[in-house]
Amino acid sequence: MNNIKKENFLLDSEVRYIKSIIDIEMSNRKILLSTMNGQSLNYDQDSYSIISSDFGRINLRKIEIGKLLEEKFIQHAKEVTGLNDLELCGAVMFTEYNKKYGIPSLMPHCDAGEPNILLDYQVYSNIDWSLVVDNVEFFGKDNSVLNIYNTSQLHYRPAKYFNEGDFIGLLFFNFFSPSFKGPDRNLLEDSKVREEWFVCQNKVNQKE
């Protein structure tokens, strides 16, 4: 399973278009406050901006970027994975991590569900906050995209202190492939990574 980061993925005009869509959605959607990534809400979450204070982020599900741009991400996912039977499952989601929403964090985890592939596209940021995938650290840049096997690979962002005004905005594209079967995890090794992360994250929390 190769993780490939591609920089300068979209044209400048395409990046501006995506940012404009996000700005419109952020302005028009009502806000819901939640914990546990919105799992406690009994609402149609696709029409709201959901602040998850325990992750220090705001999520906007079902971002419509248009068929042409969507197809560009789909074709890229097929190219980097070699899986031609990939299908986009669910809607595109936008997330911004920002201290105004809580203490930003992303603990070591594998996503639940069927074997799955994710494209992580960095829209904008004013800080560096890497993504670690199976112990390999990737430093994203604005307009860069990284593929990860999110139900099979342990992934997280290192504990980091955010100053007021620090932010990073991301788009997520989830894919399913009938031919892809994820490997078994080393649960003992995963637990060690989580323990080390929580020690570091607690130090960040204590600064607040």
C-alpha positions as CSV (number, residue, x, y, z in Angstrom):
1,M,0.0,0.0,0.0
2,N,1.7,3.1,-1.2
3,N,0.9,6.6,0.1
4,I,1.7,9.2,-2.6
5,K,1.6,12.9,-2.0
6,K,1.1,15.2,-5.0
7,E,1.7,18.9,-4.8
8,N,0.2,21.6,-7.0
9,F,-2.7,19.3,-7.7
10,L,-5.3,21.8,-8.9
11,L,-5.1,24.8,-11.1
12,D,-5.1,28.2,-9.3
13,S,-8.6,28.9,-10.7
14,E,-9.8,25.5,-9.4
15,V,-8.4,26.2,-5.9
16,R,-10.1,29.6,-5.9
17,Y,-13.4,28.0,-6.9
18,I,-13.2,25.4,-4.1
19,K,-12.4,28.2,-1.5
20,S,-15.4,30.2,-2.7
21,I,-17.7,27.2,-2.3
22,I,-16.4,26.6,1.2
23,D,-16.9,30.3,2.1
24,I,-20.5,30.2,0.9
25,E,-21.3,27.1,2.8
26,M,-19.6,28.4,6.0
27,S,-21.7,31.6,5.7
28,N,-25.0,29.9,4.9
29,R,-25.1,26.9,7.1
30,K,-26.5,26.9,10.7
31,I,-24.0,25.7,13.3
32,L,-24.5,22.7,15.6
33,L,-22.3,22.1,18.6
34,S,-21.3,18.5,19.3
35,T,-18.7,16.1,20.6
36,M,-17.6,12.7,19.2
37,N,-17.6,14.0,15.6
38,G,-21.3,14.6,15.6
39,Q,-22.3,11.1,16.5
40,S,-24.5,12.5,19.3
41,L,-26.7,14.5,16.9
42,N,-30.1,13.5,15.7
43,Y,-30.2,15.9,12.8
44,D,-29.6,15.8,9.0
45,Q,-26.0,16.7,9.4
46,D,-25.5,17.3,5.7
47,S,-27.1,20.8,5.9
48,Y,-25.2,22.1,9.0
49,S,-21.8,23.2,10.1
50,I,-20.9,20.9,13.0
51,I,-18.4,22.1,15.6
52,S,-16.7,19.2,17.4
53,S,-15.1,20.8,20.4
54,D,-13.3,17.7,21.5
55,F,-11.3,17.7,18.2
56,G,-11.1,21.5,17.8
57,R,-12.7,21.5,14.4
58,I,-15.7,22.3,12.3
59,N,-17.1,19.8,9.7
60,L,-19.2,20.5,6.7
61,R,-20.5,17.4,5.0
62,K,-21.8,17.2,1.5
63,I,-19.7,19.9,-0.2
64,E,-20.6,20.1,-3.8
65,I,-17.5,20.9,-5.9
66,G,-19.0,20.0,-9.3
67,K,-18.7,16.9,-11.5
68,L,-15.5,18.0,-13.4
69,L,-13.5,18.6,-10.2
70,E,-14.9,15.6,-8.5
71,E,-13.9,13.5,-11.5
72,K,-10.3,14.9,-11.3
73,F,-10.0,13.6,-7.7
74,I,-11.6,10.2,-8.7
75,Q,-9.1,9.7,-11.6
76,H,-6.2,10.6,-9.3
77,A,-7.3,8.1,-6.7
78,K,-7.4,5.4,-9.4
79,E,-3.9,6.3,-10.7
80,V,-2.2,6.3,-7.3
81,T,-3.8,3.2,-6.0
82,G,-4.0,1.2,-9.2
83,L,-7.6,0.3,-8.4
84,N,-9.7,1.0,-11.4
85,D,-12.9,-0.1,-9.7
86,L,-12.8,2.7,-7.1
87,E,-16.1,4.4,-6.5
88,L,-16.6,7.6,-4.5
89,C,-18.7,6.7,-1.5
90,G,-20.6,9.3,0.3
91,A,-20.2,13.0,-0.1
92,V,-17.1,15.2,-0.1
93,M,-16.4,16.6,3.4
94,F,-14.6,19.8,4.5
95,T,-12.9,20.2,7.9
96,E,-11.2,23.1,9.4
97,Y,-9.1,22.8,12.6
98,N,-8.9,26.0,14.5
99,K,-8.4,26.9,18.2
100,K,-11.7,28.8,18.2
101,Y,-13.5,25.5,17.9
102,G,-11.6,23.8,20.8
103,I,-8.2,22.1,21.1
104,P,-7.3,20.7,17.7
105,S,-6.3,17.1,17.7
106,L,-6.4,13.9,15.7
107,M,-5.6,10.8,17.7
108,P,-4.0,7.7,16.1
109,H,-6.9,5.6,14.7
110,C,-8.1,3.5,11.8
111,D,-11.5,4.6,10.4
112,A,-14.4,2.2,10.8
113,G,-16.2,0.5,8.0
114,E,-15.4,-1.5,4.9
115,P,-11.9,-1.5,3.5
116,N,-11.6,2.1,2.2
117,I,-9.4,4.6,0.5
118,L,-9.2,8.3,1.4
119,L,-7.9,11.3,-0.4
120,D,-6.8,14.1,2.0
121,Y,-6.6,17.4,0.1
122,Q,-5.2,20.4,1.9
123,V,-7.1,23.5,0.9
124,Y,-5.5,26.2,3.0
125,S,-3.5,26.7,6.2
126,N,-1.2,29.1,8.0
127,I,0.6,26.5,10.0
128,D,2.5,23.2,9.3
129,W,0.7,20.2,10.8
130,S,1.9,16.9,9.4
131,L,-0.1,13.6,8.9
132,V,1.5,10.4,10.1
133,V,0.5,7.2,8.3
134,D,1.8,3.9,9.6
135,N,4.7,5.7,11.2
136,V,5.6,7.7,8.0
137,E,5.3,11.5,8.4
138,F,3.9,13.5,5.5
139,F,4.1,17.3,5.5
140,G,1.3,18.7,3.5
141,K,1.2,21.9,1.6
142,D,-1.8,23.9,0.4
143,N,-3.1,22.4,-2.9
144,S,-1.5,19.0,-2.1
145,V,-3.3,15.7,-2.0
146,L,-2.3,12.4,-0.2
147,N,-4.0,9.0,-0.5
148,I,-4.3,6.8,2.6
149,Y,-5.9,3.5,3.2
150,N,-7.8,4.9,6.1
151,T,-9.5,1.8,7.4
152,S,-6.3,-0.2,7.2
153,Q,-3.5,2.3,8.1
154,L,-3.1,3.9,11.5
155,H,-3.1,7.6,10.9
156,Y,-3.0,10.7,13.1
157,R,-1.6,14.2,13.4
158,P,1.1,14.8,16.0
159,A,0.1,16.7,19.2
160,K,0.5,20.4,18.4
161,Y,-0.2,23.6,20.2
162,F,-2.4,26.0,18.2
163,N,-2.0,29.7,18.7
164,E,-5.1,32.0,18.3
165,G,-5.7,32.4,14.6
166,D,-3.9,29.2,13.5
167,F,-5.9,27.0,11.1
168,I,-5.8,24.3,8.5
169,G,-8.6,23.4,6.1
170,L,-9.0,20.1,4.4
171,L,-11.2,18.2,1.9
172,F,-11.8,14.5,2.3
173,F,-12.9,12.1,-0.5
174,N,-13.8,8.5,0.6
175,F,-13.6,5.6,-1.9
176,F,-14.6,2.0,-1.9
177,S,-13.0,-0.7,-4.1
178,P,-14.6,-4.2,-4.2
179,S,-11.1,-5.7,-5.0
180,F,-9.2,-4.0,-2.2
181,K,-8.8,-6.0,1.0
182,G,-7.0,-4.3,3.9
183,P,-4.3,-6.1,5.9
184,D,-4.6,-7.2,9.5
185,R,-3.3,-4.7,12.1
186,N,-0.6,-5.2,14.7
187,L,-2.9,-4.1,17.6
188,L,-0.1,-4.2,20.2
189,E,2.0,-1.8,18.1
190,D,-1.0,0.4,17.5
191,S,-1.7,0.7,21.2
192,K,1.9,1.8,21.8
193,V,1.6,4.6,19.3
194,R,-1.7,5.7,20.9
195,E,-0.1,5.8,24.4
196,E,2.8,7.9,23.2
197,W,0.5,10.3,21.4
198,F,-1.8,10.8,24.5
199,V,1.3,11.6,26.6
200,C,2.3,14.3,24.1
201,Q,-1.3,15.6,23.7
202,N,-1.8,15.9,27.4
203,K,1.2,18.3,27.5
204,V,-0.4,20.4,24.8
205,N,-3.7,20.4,26.8
206,Q,-1.9,21.5,29.9
207,K,-0.8,24.7,28.1
208,E,-4.4,25.8,27.7
